[in-house]
Amino acid sequence: MNTNSVSVRDEEREREVFESVTDEEIIYLWRSIKGRGISESEAWNAVVAGLTLDVAFANGKVPIQIEHWQ
């Protein structure tokens, strides 16, 4: 399989995961975090960081480039 086509599939999968999150879910999470005594700004930063990590690791694999030696 071509490495480029794998990369395109992974990018599409990452977009699908991110696009499946609704505004209501984000607001619910923000309110939940904020309700634990964290400031609005810190709660928002936590939500953004969580979404970023979800997108970054959506495919379940750590991106590693491997070279094959012959």
Secondary structure, DSSP 4 states (H G I P E B T S, - for coil): --HHHHHHHHHHHHHHHHHT--HHHHHHHHHHHHTTT--HHHHHHHHHHHHHHHHHTTTSS-----PPP-
